[in-house]
Amino acid sequence: MARPIKYSPEAVWPVILEDLANGQSLSSILRQHDFPSYAWAKGQLRGNAELRRQYDQAIEDRADRLAEELIELADETMPDGLDGPGMSAWVQKLRVRIDVRKWAASKLRPRAYGDRLEVAVQTPGISILEALQAANRRVIEGRDIDGEVIEEHTPQLR
């Protein structure tokens, strides 16, 4: 019976992190280099905060690489000799490649490449509670927002 192969994290992780930063997925890297399982890699990440930080940085770098690939793909010229259906198939394949990279970049680094806009309003000195209390006082005093007395108005029933 064969003995299980022992993997040295010090030897495996630099390769994994570099390949991740260059745009490959963790699964494909592990298969390509005949490294340990996906579960092994994830277990290593859970047990080592510094490794997790390096992994997260490599994932951000991967998102940046995918975003750069979008420009390369958009600038790609159509191959010569394609007929109508061939052109259509080439364009569709290119569209799928672009869409996948856009989606992945937006998920891997949502603040940089996501569709969501973050809007922060910072206006010190405004208190909703105080504004409501002031409005309530004006209603009780019969005044509008400018301090003018509101004329008595009796609703008419129809």
DRENZA-377273 format. One record per atom (N, C-alpha, C): residue number from 1; residue in one letter; atom name; x, y, z. Coordinates in Angstrom, 2 decimals, padded with zeros to 5 digits, always signed. Layout:
// residues N
pos,code,site,x,y,z
NUM,A,CA,X,Y,Z .
...
// end
This chain:
// residues 158
pos,code,site,x,y,z
1,M,N,+000.84,-001.17,+000.00 .
1,M,CA,+000.00,+000.00,+000.00 .
1,M,C,+000.89,+001.25,+000.00 .
2,A,N,+000.56,+002.20,-000.84 .
2,A,CA,+001.38,+003.40,-000.98 .
2,A,C,+001.17,+004.33,+000.22 .
3,R,N,+002.25,+004.97,+000.61 .
3,R,CA,+002.17,+005.94,+001.71 .
3,R,C,+001.60,+007.25,+001.17 .
4,P,N,+000.79,+007.93,+001.96 .
4,P,CA,+000.27,+009.22,+001.51 .
4,P,C,+001.41,+010.24,+001.37 .
5,I,N,+001.29,+011.08,+000.37 .
5,I,CA,+002.30,+012.10,+000.14 .
5,I,C,+002.08,+013.24,+001.13 .
6,K,N,+003.14,+013.67,+001.76 .
6,K,CA,+003.07,+014.80,+002.68 .
6,K,C,+003.42,+016.05,+001.90 .
7,Y,N,+002.62,+017.06,+002.07 .
7,Y,CA,+002.84,+018.33,+001.38 .
7,Y,C,+003.34,+019.36,+002.38 .
8,S,N,+004.34,+020.07,+002.00 .
8,S,CA,+004.88,+021.13,+002.83 .
8,S,C,+004.18,+022.43,+002.47 .
9,P,N,+003.43,+023.01,+003.42 .
9,P,CA,+002.76,+024.27,+003.12 .
9,P,C,+003.74,+025.35,+002.65 .
10,E,N,+004.97,+025.33,+003.17 .
10,E,CA,+005.96,+026.33,+002.78 .
10,E,C,+006.35,+026.19,+001.31 .
11,A,N,+006.23,+024.98,+000.76 .
11,A,CA,+006.57,+024.76,-000.65 .
11,A,C,+005.36,+024.96,-001.56 .
12,V,N,+004.17,+024.62,-001.07 .
12,V,CA,+002.96,+024.63,-001.89 .
12,V,C,+002.36,+026.04,-002.01 .
13,W,N,+002.26,+026.76,-000.91 .
13,W,CA,+001.52,+028.02,-000.91 .
13,W,C,+002.10,+029.14,-001.76 .
14,P,N,+003.42,+029.30,-001.84 .
14,P,CA,+003.92,+030.35,-002.75 .
14,P,C,+003.48,+030.14,-004.20 .
15,V,N,+003.45,+028.88,-004.64 .
15,V,CA,+003.00,+028.57,-006.00 .
15,V,C,+001.51,+028.88,-006.14 .
16,I,N,+000.73,+028.44,-005.16 .
16,I,CA,-000.71,+028.68,-005.19 .
16,I,C,-001.00,+030.18,-005.23 .
17,L,N,-000.36,+030.95,-004.35 .
17,L,CA,-000.62,+032.39,-004.27 .
17,L,C,-000.22,+033.10,-005.56 .
18,E,N,+000.89,+032.71,-006.15 .
18,E,CA,+001.31,+033.35,-007.41 .
18,E,C,+000.34,+033.03,-008.54 .
19,D,N,-000.06,+031.77,-008.65 .
19,D,CA,-001.00,+031.39,-009.70 .
19,D,C,-002.36,+032.05,-009.51 .
20,L,N,-002.81,+032.17,-008.24 .
20,L,CA,-004.06,+032.87,-007.96 .
20,L,C,-003.97,+034.32,-008.44 .
21,A,N,-002.89,+034.99,-008.08 .
21,A,CA,-002.72,+036.40,-008.47 .
21,A,C,-002.67,+036.56,-009.98 .
22,N,N,-002.25,+035.52,-010.68 .
22,N,CA,-002.19,+035.57,-012.14 .
22,N,C,-003.49,+035.17,-012.82 .
23,G,N,-004.54,+034.95,-012.04 .
23,G,CA,-005.87,+034.76,-012.61 .
23,G,C,-006.43,+033.37,-012.57 .
24,Q,N,-005.69,+032.38,-012.07 .
24,Q,CA,-006.21,+031.02,-012.03 .
24,Q,C,-007.07,+030.80,-010.78 .
25,S,N,-007.94,+029.81,-010.86 .
25,S,CA,-008.76,+029.46,-009.70 .
25,S,C,-007.99,+028.51,-008.79 .
26,L,N,-008.36,+028.46,-007.53 .
26,L,CA,-007.72,+027.56,-006.58 .
26,L,C,-007.85,+026.10,-007.03 .
27,S,N,-009.02,+025.72,-007.47 .
27,S,CA,-009.24,+024.33,-007.91 .
27,S,C,-008.32,+023.96,-009.07 .
28,S,N,-008.21,+024.85,-010.06 .
28,S,CA,-007.39,+024.53,-011.22 .
28,S,C,-005.91,+024.46,-010.85 .
29,I,N,-005.47,+025.30,-009.93 .
29,I,CA,-004.07,+025.28,-009.48 .
29,I,C,-003.77,+023.96,-008.79 .
30,L,N,-004.66,+023.53,-007.91 .
30,L,CA,-004.44,+022.29,-007.17 .
30,L,C,-004.36,+021.09,-008.12 .
31,R,N,-005.23,+021.07,-009.14 .
31,R,CA,-005.21,+019.98,-010.13 .
31,R,C,-003.96,+020.04,-011.00 .
32,Q,N,-003.63,+021.23,-011.46 .
32,Q,CA,-002.50,+021.42,-012.39 .
32,Q,C,-001.18,+020.95,-011.79 .
33,H,N,-000.96,+021.24,-010.53 .
33,H,CA,+000.31,+020.91,-009.89 .
33,H,C,+000.25,+019.60,-009.09 .
34,D,N,-000.88,+018.91,-009.15 .
34,D,CA,-001.07,+017.68,-008.38 .
34,D,C,-000.83,+017.93,-006.88 .
35,F,N,-001.37,+019.06,-006.43 .
35,F,CA,-001.27,+019.43,-005.03 .
35,F,C,-002.37,+018.74,-004.24 .
36,P,N,-002.38,+018.94,-002.92 .
36,P,CA,-003.42,+018.32,-002.09 .
36,P,C,-004.82,+018.82,-002.48 .
37,S,N,-005.79,+018.32,-001.76 .
37,S,CA,-007.18,+018.59,-002.09 .
37,S,C,-007.60,+020.02,-001.76 .
38,Y,N,-008.72,+020.38,-002.31 .
38,Y,CA,-009.34,+021.68,-002.03 .
38,Y,C,-009.62,+021.81,-000.53 .
39,A,N,-010.10,+020.73,+000.07 .
39,A,CA,-010.40,+020.74,+001.51 .
39,A,C,-009.12,+020.99,+002.33 .
40,W,N,-008.01,+020.41,+001.91 .
40,W,CA,-006.72,+020.65,+002.58 .
40,W,C,-006.36,+022.12,+002.52 .
41,A,N,-006.48,+022.70,+001.34 .
41,A,CA,-006.13,+024.11,+001.16 .
41,A,C,-007.02,+025.00,+002.02 .
42,K,N,-008.31,+024.74,+002.02 .
42,K,CA,-009.23,+025.56,+002.83 .
42,K,C,-008.95,+025.38,+004.32 .
43,G,N,-008.61,+024.18,+004.74 .
43,G,CA,-008.24,+023.95,+006.14 .
43,G,C,-007.00,+024.73,+006.53 .
44,Q,N,-006.03,+024.77,+005.64 .
44,Q,CA,-004.82,+025.56,+005.89 .
44,Q,C,-005.16,+027.04,+006.06 .
45,L,N,-006.07,+027.52,+005.23 .
45,L,CA,-006.47,+028.94,+005.31 .
45,L,C,-007.19,+029.26,+006.61 .
46,R,N,-008.02,+028.32,+007.07 .
46,R,CA,-008.76,+028.55,+008.32 .
46,R,C,-007.83,+028.57,+009.53 .
47,G,N,-006.72,+027.85,+009.45 .
47,G,CA,-005.85,+027.71,+010.60 .
47,G,C,-004.68,+028.68,+010.65 .
48,N,N,-004.57,+029.57,+009.67 .
48,N,CA,-003.40,+030.44,+009.61 .
48,N,C,-003.81,+031.83,+009.15 .
49,A,N,-003.85,+032.77,+010.09 .
49,A,CA,-004.32,+034.13,+009.78 .
49,A,C,-003.42,+034.84,+008.77 .
50,E,N,-002.12,+034.67,+008.87 .
50,E,CA,-001.20,+035.32,+007.93 .
50,E,C,-001.36,+034.75,+006.53 .
51,L,N,-001.52,+033.43,+006.43 .
51,L,CA,-001.74,+032.81,+005.13 .
51,L,C,-003.06,+033.30,+004.54 .
52,R,N,-004.07,+033.43,+005.37 .
52,R,CA,-005.37,+033.92,+004.91 .
52,R,C,-005.26,+035.35,+004.37 .
53,R,N,-004.44,+036.19,+005.05 .
53,R,CA,-004.25,+037.56,+004.58 .
53,R,C,-003.57,+037.54,+003.20 .
54,Q,N,-002.56,+036.70,+003.05 .
54,Q,CA,-001.86,+036.60,+001.76 .
54,Q,C,-002.79,+036.06,+000.67 .
55,Y,N,-003.64,+035.10,+001.04 .
55,Y,CA,-004.61,+034.53,+000.10 .
55,Y,C,-005.60,+035.61,-000.35 .
56,D,N,-006.11,+036.38,+000.61 .
56,D,CA,-007.06,+037.45,+000.27 .
56,D,C,-006.42,+038.47,-000.65 .
57,Q,N,-005.15,+038.79,-000.43 .
57,Q,CA,-004.43,+039.71,-001.30 .
57,Q,C,-004.29,+039.12,-002.70 .
58,A,N,-003.99,+037.83,-002.79 .
58,A,CA,-003.87,+037.17,-004.09 .
58,A,C,-005.21,+037.17,-004.82 .
59,I,N,-006.29,+037.02,-004.08 .
59,I,CA,-007.63,+037.06,-004.69 .
59,I,C,-007.92,+038.46,-005.24 .
60,E,N,-007.54,+039.50,-004.51 .
60,E,CA,-007.70,+040.87,-005.02 .
60,E,C,-006.86,+041.07,-006.27 .
61,D,N,-005.64,+040.55,-006.26 .
61,D,CA,-004.78,+040.65,-007.44 .
61,D,C,-005.40,+039.89,-008.61 .
62,R,N,-006.03,+038.78,-008.32 .
62,R,CA,-006.70,+038.00,-009.37 .
62,R,C,-007.82,+038.82,-009.99 .
63,A,N,-008.60,+039.52,-009.18 .
63,A,CA,-009.68,+040.36,-009.69 .
63,A,C,-009.11,+041.46,-010.59 .
64,D,N,-008.00,+042.05,-010.17 .
64,D,CA,-007.36,+043.08,-010.99 .
64,D,C,-006.91,+042.49,-012.33 .
65,R,N,-006.36,+041.28,-012.30 .
65,R,CA,-005.92,+040.63,-013.54 .
65,R,C,-007.10,+040.36,-014.45 .
66,L,N,-008.21,+039.90,-013.89 .
66,L,CA,-009.40,+039.65,-014.69 .
66,L,C,-009.92,+040.94,-015.32 .
67,A,N,-009.88,+042.03,-014.58 .
67,A,CA,-010.32,+043.32,-015.11 .
67,A,C,-009.42,+043.76,-016.26 .
68,E,N,-008.13,+043.53,-016.15 .
68,E,CA,-007.21,+043.86,-017.24 .
68,E,C,-007.47,+043.00,-018.47 .
69,E,N,-007.83,+041.74,-018.24 .
69,E,CA,-008.14,+040.85,-019.35 .
69,E,C,-009.37,+041.33,-020.12 .
70,L,N,-010.28,+042.02,-019.45 .
70,L,CA,-011.46,+042.56,-020.13 .
70,L,C,-011.05,+043.52,-021.24 .
71,I,N,-010.08,+044.34,-020.95 .
71,I,CA,-009.60,+045.29,-021.96 .
71,I,C,-008.95,+044.54,-023.12 .
72,E,N,-008.13,+043.55,-022.78 .
72,E,CA,-007.48,+042.75,-023.83 .
72,E,C,-008.52,+042.05,-024.71 .
73,L,N,-009.54,+041.49,-024.09 .
73,L,CA,-010.58,+040.79,-024.86 .
73,L,C,-011.37,+041.76,-025.73 .
74,A,N,-011.68,+042.92,-025.18 .
74,A,CA,-012.45,+043.91,-025.94 .
74,A,C,-011.67,+044.40,-027.15 .
75,D,N,-010.35,+044.43,-027.06 .
75,D,CA,-009.51,+044.90,-028.16 .
75,D,C,-009.14,+043.80,-029.15 .
76,E,N,-009.55,+042.58,-028.87 .
76,E,CA,-009.20,+041.45,-029.73 .
76,E,C,-009.83,+041.62,-031.11 .
77,T,N,-009.06,+041.35,-032.15 .
77,T,CA,-009.58,+041.47,-033.51 .
77,T,C,-010.16,+040.14,-033.96 .
78,M,N,-011.17,+040.24,-034.80 .
78,M,CA,-011.84,+039.05,-035.29 .
78,M,C,-010.91,+038.31,-036.26 .
79,P,N,-010.83,+037.00,-036.13 .
79,P,CA,-009.98,+036.23,-037.05 .
79,P,C,-010.47,+036.35,-038.50 .
80,D,N,-009.53,+036.31,-039.42 .
80,D,CA,-009.88,+036.36,-040.85 .
80,D,C,-010.55,+035.06,-041.28 .
81,G,N,-011.37,+035.18,-042.30 .
81,G,CA,-011.95,+034.00,-042.93 .
81,G,C,-013.20,+033.47,-042.27 .
82,L,N,-013.77,+034.19,-041.34 .
82,L,CA,-015.00,+033.70,-040.71 .
82,L,C,-016.20,+034.11,-041.57 .
83,D,N,-017.13,+033.17,-041.73 .
83,D,CA,-018.37,+033.49,-042.45 .
83,D,C,-019.40,+033.97,-041.44 .
84,G,N,-020.61,+034.20,-041.86 .
84,G,CA,-021.68,+034.73,-040.98 .
84,G,C,-021.86,+033.95,-039.69 .
85,P,N,-022.14,+032.62,-039.76 .
85,P,CA,-022.29,+031.85,-038.53 .
85,P,C,-021.00,+031.79,-037.71 .
86,G,N,-019.87,+031.72,-038.40 .
86,G,CA,-018.59,+031.69,-037.70 .
86,G,C,-018.32,+032.99,-036.95 .
87,M,N,-018.66,+034.13,-037.59 .
87,M,CA,-018.51,+035.43,-036.92 .
87,M,C,-019.40,+035.51,-035.69 .
88,S,N,-020.63,+035.06,-035.87 .
88,S,CA,-021.59,+035.10,-034.76 .
88,S,C,-021.11,+034.23,-033.59 .
89,A,N,-020.59,+033.04,-033.90 .
89,A,CA,-020.10,+032.15,-032.85 .
89,A,C,-018.89,+032.76,-032.15 .
90,W,N,-017.99,+033.40,-032.92 .
90,W,CA,-016.81,+034.02,-032.33 .
90,W,C,-017.20,+035.17,-031.39 .
91,V,N,-018.13,+035.99,-031.84 .
91,V,CA,-018.60,+037.11,-031.02 .
91,V,C,-019.27,+036.60,-029.76 .
92,Q,N,-020.09,+035.57,-029.88 .
92,Q,CA,-020.78,+035.01,-028.71 .
92,Q,C,-019.79,+034.43,-027.70 .
93,K,N,-018.77,+033.72,-028.20 .
93,K,CA,-017.75,+033.16,-027.30 .
93,K,C,-017.01,+034.28,-026.59 .
94,L,N,-016.67,+035.33,-027.32 .
94,L,CA,-015.98,+036.48,-026.73 .
94,L,C,-016.86,+037.15,-025.67 .
95,R,N,-018.14,+037.27,-025.96 .
95,R,CA,-019.08,+037.88,-025.01 .
95,R,C,-019.15,+037.07,-023.72 .
96,V,N,-019.17,+035.74,-023.84 .
96,V,CA,-019.22,+034.89,-022.65 .
96,V,C,-017.93,+035.05,-021.83 .
97,R,N,-016.79,+035.07,-022.51 .
97,R,CA,-015.51,+035.25,-021.81 .
97,R,C,-015.49,+036.58,-021.07 .
98,I,N,-015.98,+037.63,-021.70 .
98,I,CA,-016.02,+038.95,-021.07 .
98,I,C,-016.98,+038.95,-019.89 .
99,D,N,-018.17,+038.40,-020.08 .
99,D,CA,-019.18,+038.39,-019.01 .
99,D,C,-018.69,+037.61,-017.78 .
100,V,N,-018.02,+036.48,-018.01 .
100,V,CA,-017.53,+035.68,-016.89 .
100,V,C,-016.47,+036.46,-016.11 .
101,R,N,-015.58,+037.13,-016.81 .
101,R,CA,-014.54,+037.90,-016.13 .
101,R,C,-015.13,+039.10,-015.38 .
102,K,N,-016.11,+039.75,-015.99 .
102,K,CA,-016.77,+040.87,-015.29 .
102,K,C,-017.44,+040.38,-014.02 .
103,W,N,-018.16,+039.27,-014.12 .
103,W,CA,-018.86,+038.74,-012.95 .
103,W,C,-017.86,+038.35,-011.87 .
104,A,N,-016.81,+037.62,-012.25 .
104,A,CA,-015.83,+037.16,-011.26 .
104,A,C,-015.13,+038.34,-010.60 .
105,A,N,-014.71,+039.32,-011.37 .
105,A,CA,-014.03,+040.49,-010.79 .
105,A,C,-014.95,+041.22,-009.83 .
106,S,N,-016.24,+041.33,-010.18 .
106,S,CA,-017.18,+042.04,-009.30 .
106,S,C,-017.44,+041.28,-008.01 .
107,K,N,-017.31,+039.97,-008.03 .
107,K,CA,-017.51,+039.17,-006.81 .
107,K,C,-016.24,+039.09,-005.97 .
108,L,N,-015.08,+039.01,-006.64 .
108,L,CA,-013.82,+038.91,-005.91 .
108,L,C,-013.40,+040.23,-005.28 .
109,R,N,-013.77,+041.33,-005.93 .
109,R,CA,-013.39,+042.65,-005.43 .
109,R,C,-014.54,+043.62,-005.68 .
110,P,N,-015.64,+043.47,-004.92 .
110,P,CA,-016.86,+044.24,-005.19 .
110,P,C,-016.70,+045.75,-005.04 .
111,R,N,-015.85,+046.20,-004.14 .
111,R,CA,-015.69,+047.65,-003.98 .
111,R,C,-015.07,+048.30,-005.20 .
112,A,N,-014.20,+047.57,-005.87 .
112,A,CA,-013.54,+048.13,-007.06 .
112,A,C,-014.33,+047.86,-008.34 .
113,Y,N,-014.92,+046.67,-008.46 .
113,Y,CA,-015.52,+046.26,-009.73 .
113,Y,C,-017.00,+045.92,-009.65 .
114,G,N,-017.60,+046.06,-008.47 .
114,G,CA,-019.01,+045.74,-008.32 .
114,G,C,-019.90,+046.83,-008.91 .
115,D,N,-021.16,+046.50,-009.11 .
115,D,CA,-022.12,+047.44,-009.67 .
115,D,C,-022.75,+048.33,-008.61 .
116,R,N,-022.60,+047.97,-007.38 .
116,R,CA,-023.26,+048.68,-006.30 .
116,R,C,-022.53,+050.00,-006.01 .
117,L,N,-023.28,+051.07,-005.93 .
117,L,CA,-022.72,+052.36,-005.56 .
117,L,C,-022.95,+052.57,-004.07 .
118,E,N,-021.91,+053.01,-003.41 .
118,E,CA,-022.04,+053.31,-001.99 .
118,E,C,-022.12,+054.82,-001.83 .
119,V,N,-023.20,+055.27,-001.23 .
119,V,CA,-023.39,+056.69,-001.01 .
119,V,C,-023.47,+056.92,+000.48 .
120,A,N,-022.63,+057.78,+000.96 .
120,A,CA,-022.63,+058.10,+002.39 .
120,A,C,-022.98,+059.57,+002.55 .
121,V,N,-023.95,+059.83,+003.37 .
121,V,CA,-024.35,+061.21,+003.65 .
121,V,C,-023.90,+061.53,+005.06 .
122,Q,N,-023.08,+062.55,+005.15 .
122,Q,CA,-022.60,+062.96,+006.46 .
122,Q,C,-022.94,+064.43,+006.66 .
123,T,N,-023.98,+064.68,+007.41 .
123,T,CA,-024.40,+066.04,+007.71 .
123,T,C,-024.52,+066.16,+009.21 .
124,P,N,-023.48,+066.67,+009.84 .
124,P,CA,-023.55,+066.80,+011.29 .
124,P,C,-024.55,+067.88,+011.70 .
125,G,N,-025.16,+067.69,+012.84 .
125,G,CA,-026.06,+068.71,+013.38 .
125,G,C,-027.52,+068.52,+013.03 .
126,I,N,-027.85,+067.54,+012.24 .
126,I,CA,-029.26,+067.30,+011.92 .
126,I,C,-029.75,+066.15,+012.78 .
127,S,N,-030.80,+066.42,+013.50 .
127,S,CA,-031.41,+065.39,+014.33 .
127,S,C,-032.85,+065.21,+013.90 .
128,I,N,-033.19,+064.04,+013.49 .
128,I,CA,-034.56,+063.77,+013.07 .
128,I,C,-035.52,+063.96,+014.24 .
129,L,N,-035.10,+063.53,+015.41 .
129,L,CA,-035.95,+063.68,+016.60 .
129,L,C,-036.24,+065.15,+016.87 .
130,E,N,-035.20,+066.00,+016.82 .
130,E,CA,-035.41,+067.44,+017.04 .
130,E,C,-036.30,+068.04,+015.96 .
131,A,N,-036.13,+067.63,+014.71 .
131,A,CA,-036.95,+068.14,+013.61 .
131,A,C,-038.41,+067.75,+013.82 .
132,L,N,-038.66,+066.53,+014.27 .
132,L,CA,-040.04,+066.10,+014.53 .
132,L,C,-040.66,+066.86,+015.70 .
133,Q,N,-039.87,+067.10,+016.74 .
133,Q,CA,-040.37,+067.86,+017.89 .
133,Q,C,-040.70,+069.29,+017.48 .
134,A,N,-039.86,+069.91,+016.65 .
134,A,CA,-040.13,+071.27,+016.18 .
134,A,C,-041.39,+071.30,+015.33 .
135,A,N,-041.57,+070.30,+014.47 .
135,A,CA,-042.77,+070.23,+013.64 .
135,A,C,-044.00,+070.07,+014.50 .
136,N,N,-043.90,+069.26,+015.54 .
136,N,CA,-045.03,+069.06,+016.45 .
136,N,C,-045.39,+070.36,+017.17 .
137,R,N,-044.37,+071.12,+017.60 .
137,R,CA,-044.65,+072.42,+018.25 .
137,R,C,-045.34,+073.37,+017.29 .
138,R,N,-044.90,+073.39,+016.03 .
138,R,CA,-045.54,+074.29,+015.05 .
138,R,C,-047.00,+073.91,+014.84 .
139,V,N,-047.28,+072.61,+014.81 .
139,V,CA,-048.67,+072.16,+014.63 .
139,V,C,-049.51,+072.62,+015.81 .
140,I,N,-048.99,+072.45,+017.01 .
140,I,CA,-049.72,+072.84,+018.21 .
140,I,C,-049.95,+074.35,+018.24 .
141,E,N,-048.94,+075.13,+017.83 .
141,E,CA,-049.05,+076.59,+017.82 .
141,E,C,-049.80,+077.10,+016.60 .
142,G,N,-050.05,+076.25,+015.60 .
142,G,CA,-050.76,+076.67,+014.40 .
142,G,C,-049.88,+077.49,+013.47 .
143,R,N,-048.62,+077.18,+013.39 .
143,R,CA,-047.70,+077.93,+012.54 .
143,R,C,-047.12,+077.00,+011.47 .
144,D,N,-046.74,+077.62,+010.31 .
144,D,CA,-046.10,+076.83,+009.26 .
144,D,C,-044.59,+076.82,+009.49 .
145,I,N,-043.85,+076.27,+008.57 .
145,I,CA,-042.41,+076.12,+008.74 .
145,I,C,-041.69,+077.46,+008.82 .
146,D,N,-042.26,+078.50,+008.20 .
146,D,CA,-041.67,+079.83,+008.25 .
146,D,C,-042.10,+080.62,+009.48 .
147,G,N,-042.94,+080.04,+010.31 .
147,G,CA,-043.39,+080.70,+011.53 .
147,G,C,-044.67,+081.50,+011.35 .
148,E,N,-045.22,+081.52,+010.14 .
148,E,CA,-046.46,+082.26,+009.88 .
148,E,C,-047.64,+081.50,+010.47 .
149,V,N,-048.61,+082.26,+010.96 .
149,V,CA,-049.81,+081.65,+011.53 .
149,V,C,-050.63,+081.04,+010.40 .
150,I,N,-051.04,+079.84,+010.64 .
150,I,CA,-051.86,+079.14,+009.64 .
150,I,C,-053.30,+079.55,+009.88 .
151,E,N,-054.00,+079.93,+008.80 .
151,E,CA,-055.39,+080.32,+008.93 .
151,E,C,-056.21,+079.11,+009.31 .
152,E,N,-057.22,+079.40,+010.10 .
152,E,CA,-058.13,+078.33,+010.47 .
152,E,C,-058.79,+077.78,+009.21 .
153,H,N,-058.80,+076.53,+009.10 .
153,H,CA,-059.40,+075.90,+007.94 .
153,H,C,-060.24,+074.74,+008.42 .
154,T,N,-061.51,+074.82,+008.12 .
154,T,CA,-062.40,+073.73,+008.50 .
154,T,C,-062.71,+072.93,+007.26 .
155,P,N,-062.38,+071.67,+007.27 .
155,P,CA,-062.68,+070.85,+006.10 .
155,P,C,-064.20,+070.77,+005.88 .
156,Q,N,-064.58,+070.88,+004.64 .
156,Q,CA,-066.01,+070.78,+004.33 .
156,Q,C,-066.33,+069.36,+003.92 .
157,L,N,-067.40,+068.88,+004.46 .
157,L,CA,-067.86,+067.54,+004.12 .
157,L,C,-068.70,+067.60,+002.88 .
158,R,N,-068.58,+066.67,+002.05 .
158,R,CA,-069.39,+066.63,+000.82 .
158,R,C,-070.53,+065.72,+000.95 .
// end
